[in-house]
């Protein structure tokens, strides 16, 4: 199985930017479609973004479209989430996830149930 470790979270003012990273180890990284989800206190886990195994297909949630961008580097076994124009409502724990059931050309899934492995999460707090 694959192990996932997120980093890059922190406290930022509204309008600022952060870049989250998720480092994978244990299995061939390009075997997995990757996703980012977030969860705020009292809320359900929410889809943020996902990327295909080859990196050419991406999905972004409506709440972040135009502000966040997912990318991956298969040579570094890392997936990224660039977050710009942050808002207080973006405050949440952000989780990286891996889906081992996608073919190379599949579009990545947007449901948390589609993902098999999860990181521990990194806190992002946006102050107003």
C-alpha positions in Angstrom: 0.0 0.0 0.0 1.0 3.7 -0.3 1.7 6.0 2.6 0.8 9.7 2.3 2.1 12.7 4.2 0.7 16.2 3.8 2.6 19.4 4.5 2.4 23.1 3.8 -0.6 24.0 5.9 -0.7 27.0 8.3 -2.3 30.3 9.1 -2.7 32.9 6.3 -4.7 36.0 5.9 -7.7 36.2 3.5 -6.5 36.8 0.0 -3.2 35.0 0.6 -1.8 31.9 -0.9 -0.5 28.5 0.3 0.8 25.4 -1.4 0.1 22.1 0.0 2.3 19.0 -0.7 1.5 15.4 -0.3 4.5 13.0 -0.5 3.8 9.4 -1.3 5.9 6.4 -0.4 5.7 2.6 -0.5 4.3 1.9 -4.0 4.7 3.3 -7.5 3.2 6.7 -7.3 2.0 6.8 -10.9 -0.2 3.8 -10.2 -2.6 6.1 -8.3 -5.0 8.9 -9.2 -4.8 11.5 -6.5 -7.2 13.8 -4.7 -7.5 16.5 -2.2 -10.4 16.7 0.2 -11.1 19.0 3.2 -13.2 18.9 6.3 -14.2 21.7 8.6 -15.5 21.2 12.1 -19.1 20.0 12.0 -19.0 19.5 8.2 -18.8 16.5 6.0 -15.6 15.8 4.0 -15.7 17.9 0.9 -14.1 17.3 -2.5 -11.5 19.9 -3.4 -9.5 18.6 -6.5 -8.3 15.4 -8.2 -5.8 14.5 -10.8 -5.4 11.5 -13.1 -2.4 9.2 -13.0 -0.7 10.9 -15.9 -1.6 14.4 -14.7 -3.4 15.4 -17.8 -7.0 15.2 -16.4 -8.1 17.3 -13.4 -11.2 18.1 -11.6 -11.8 20.9 -9.1 -14.7 21.5 -6.8 -17.0 24.3 -7.5 -16.0 26.1 -4.3 -12.4 26.3 -5.3 -12.5 26.5 -9.1 -10.4 29.3 -10.4 -8.6 29.7 -7.1 -7.0 26.3 -6.5 -4.9 24.2 -8.8 -3.9 20.5 -8.4 -0.7 19.2 -10.0 1.6 16.3 -9.6 5.2 15.3 -10.2 5.5 11.6 -10.7 9.3 11.8 -10.6 9.1 13.3 -7.0 6.1 11.1 -5.9 4.3 14.2 -4.9 1.0 15.9 -5.5 0.4 19.6 -4.9 -2.5 21.9 -4.2 -1.8 25.6 -5.0 -4.3 27.7 -3.2 -4.7 31.3 -4.1 -7.2 34.0 -3.1 -7.9 32.2 0.1 -11.1 32.9 2.0 -12.0 32.3 5.6 -14.4 29.6 4.4 -11.5 27.6 3.1 -10.4 26.9 6.7 -10.4 23.2 7.2 -8.2 20.1 7.6 -6.9 19.2 4.1 -6.4 15.5 3.3 -4.5 13.9 0.5 -5.9 10.6 -0.9 -4.9 7.9 -3.4 -7.2 5.9 -5.7 -5.7 2.6 -6.9 -8.5 1.6 -9.1 -8.1 4.0 -12.0 -6.5 3.2 -15.3 -3.8 5.4 -16.8 -6.4 7.3 -18.9 -9.3 7.5 -16.5 -10.7 10.8 -15.3 -10.1 11.0 -11.5 -13.0 10.5 -9.2 -14.6 13.2 -7.0 -16.2 11.0 -4.3 -14.3 10.3 -1.1 -15.6 6.7 -1.2 -13.5 6.2 -4.4 -10.2 6.7 -2.6 -8.4 3.9 -0.9 -5.6 5.5 1.1 -5.5 8.7 3.1 -3.0 11.0 4.8 -3.3 12.4 8.3 -4.3 15.8 7.1 -2.8 19.3 7.4 -4.6 22.3 9.0 -5.3 25.4 6.9 -6.6 28.4 8.7 -7.6 31.6 6.9 -8.1 34.7 9.0 -10.4 37.5 7.9 
